[in-house]
Amino acid sequence: MCDIVARTGRHQQRYEAGCRLVAGCIPFRYKNSDETDEANSEKIIEVLMINSPSGPGLLFPKGGWENDETVEEAAAREAVEEAGVRGELMGFLGYYYFKSKTHQDEFSPEGVCKAAMFALFVKEELESWPEQSTRNRTWLTVAEAIVSCRHAWMRDALVEGFSKWHAEKMIGTG
């Protein structure tokens, strides 16, 4: 049984100029390649994706950013609620716009959403989490994730946001 409860409802939802504000993340970890020599083993980046209860394809955790939290807190909360992971937010990847068919309301009649996306270095995978009955977690290489993304904007966040951020981060630490 999960002790963490997912937030529901939209009474605290943030909006900006007709857009619903959402926060999300691309959870990632490093895995050693299958080289037998540890010293020469290359670290492979894997990203965590979740299924959508409403159709095919995989997603990154994301959801509404509420009035009583920072955008970083919202992104971290969504990672726990939807994917059952905790970690360290490492970098802001950018804003991504998309239209939601399910989130059209008087504040965003067109269903336009503005997603703030972050890179989340996963430190803990929870055994139970709020949405585990409707969500499955899958670790994928970046290349696998690119072809598995359900939404084009999430693919953009992965390629244009995460991959570029990670490449710059590695240059800075090398």
C-alpha positions in Angstrom: 0.0 0.0 0.0 1.3 3.4 -0.9 1.5 6.1 1.8 1.9 8.9 -0.7 -1.3 10.4 -2.0 -1.5 12.0 -5.5 -3.0 15.5 -5.8 -6.3 15.6 -7.7 -8.5 18.4 -9.0 -7.5 21.7 -10.6 -8.6 24.3 -8.1 -5.0 25.3 -7.4 -3.8 25.1 -11.0 -1.6 27.8 -12.3 -2.4 29.6 -15.6 -0.5 32.2 -17.6 -2.0 34.1 -20.6 -4.5 31.3 -21.5 -2.0 28.5 -20.9 -2.2 25.8 -18.3 1.2 25.6 -16.6 2.6 22.2 -16.1 5.9 20.8 -14.8 7.7 17.6 -15.6 11.0 15.9 -15.8 13.1 13.4 -17.7 14.3 11.0 -15.1 17.7 9.5 -15.9 20.4 7.2 -14.5 23.7 5.8 -15.7 24.3 2.2 -16.4 27.6 0.5 -17.2 27.8 -1.0 -20.6 28.3 -4.8 -20.8 32.1 -4.5 -21.0 33.7 -7.0 -18.7 36.6 -4.6 -17.9 35.0 -2.1 -15.4 37.8 0.5 -16.0 37.0 0.7 -19.7 33.2 0.3 -19.2 31.3 3.2 -20.8 28.4 4.7 -18.9 25.1 4.4 -20.8 22.4 7.0 -20.1 19.0 5.5 -19.5 15.8 7.6 -19.2 12.6 6.5 -17.4 9.3 6.6 -19.2 5.9 5.6 -18.1 2.9 4.3 -20.0 -0.2 6.4 -20.6 -3.5 5.0 -19.2 -5.3 6.6 -22.2 -3.4 5.1 -25.2 -0.2 3.8 -26.8 3.3 5.2 -26.5 5.4 6.3 -23.5 5.6 9.5 -21.6 7.8 11.4 -19.2 6.1 12.3 -15.8 4.4 15.7 -15.9 1.4 17.4 -14.5 -0.2 20.5 -13.2 1.9 23.1 -11.4 -0.1 24.4 -8.4 -0.2 27.7 -6.6 1.3 26.4 -3.4 4.5 25.0 -4.9 7.5 26.0 -6.9 7.9 24.7 -10.5 10.7 22.5 -9.2 8.6 21.1 -6.4 5.8 20.3 -9.0 8.2 18.5 -11.3 9.6 16.4 -8.4 6.1 15.7 -7.1 4.9 14.4 -10.5 8.0 12.1 -10.7 6.9 10.5 -7.4 3.2 10.4 -8.2 3.4 9.0 -11.8 6.7 7.2 -12.0 7.5 6.4 -8.3 11.0 7.9 -8.4 12.9 10.4 -6.3 16.1 12.2 -7.2 17.9 15.4 -7.8 16.7 18.0 -10.3 19.9 18.7 -12.2 19.0 21.1 -14.9 16.2 23.1 -16.5 15.6 21.9 -20.1 13.2 24.5 -21.3 9.6 25.3 -21.9 7.5 23.2 -24.3 4.0 24.0 -25.6 1.4 21.5 -26.5 -2.4 21.2 -26.7 -4.3 18.9 -24.3 -7.6 17.4 -25.3 -8.4 16.6 -21.7 -7.5 19.9 -20.1 -9.7 22.4 -21.9 -11.4 24.8 -19.5 -12.5 28.4 -19.1 -8.9 29.5 -18.3 -7.4 27.6 -21.3 -10.3 27.1 -23.8 -7.9 25.8 -26.5 -6.2 23.4 -24.0 -2.8 25.0 -24.6 -0.3 23.9 -22.0 3.2 25.3 -21.2 5.4 22.6 -19.7 8.6 23.4 -17.7 10.8 20.4 -18.1 13.8 19.3 -16.0 16.4 16.6 -15.9 16.0 14.5 -12.8 18.9 12.3 -11.7 17.1 9.3 -10.1 18.4 8.2 -6.7 15.5 6.1 -5.5 12.9 3.9 -7.1 9.9 3.5 -4.8 8.3 0.1 -4.4 4.9 1.7 -4.2 3.7 5.0 -5.6 0.3 6.7 -6.0 -0.3 5.8 -9.7 1.3 2.3 -9.8 -2.0 0.7 -10.6 -2.2 2.6 -13.9 1.5 3.2 -14.7 4.3 1.0 -15.6 8.0 2.2 -15.6 10.4 1.4 -18.4 14.1 2.3 -18.5 15.2 3.0 -22.1 18.3 4.3 -23.8 17.8 7.7 -25.3 17.6 6.2 -28.8 14.9 3.8 -27.7 13.0 6.6 -25.9 13.1 8.8 -29.0 11.1 6.3 -31.0 8.8 5.4 -28.0 7.7 9.0 -27.2 3.9 9.3 -27.6 4.1 13.1 -28.1 6.3 15.1 -30.4 6.9 17.8 -27.8 8.3 15.2 -25.4 10.6 14.0 -28.1 11.8 17.6 -28.5 12.3 17.9 -24.8 14.4 14.7 -24.9 16.5 15.6 -28.1 16.7 19.4 -28.0 16.5 19.7 -24.2 17.9 16.7 -22.3 20.5 15.5 -24.8 21.9 19.0 -25.4 21.9 19.7 -21.7 23.7 16.4 -20.9 26.3 16.9 -23.6 27.1 20.4 -22.3 27.1 19.1 -18.7 29.7 16.4 -19.6 31.9 18.9 -21.4 31.9 21.0 -18.2 32.9 18.1 -16.0 35.6 16.6 -18.3 
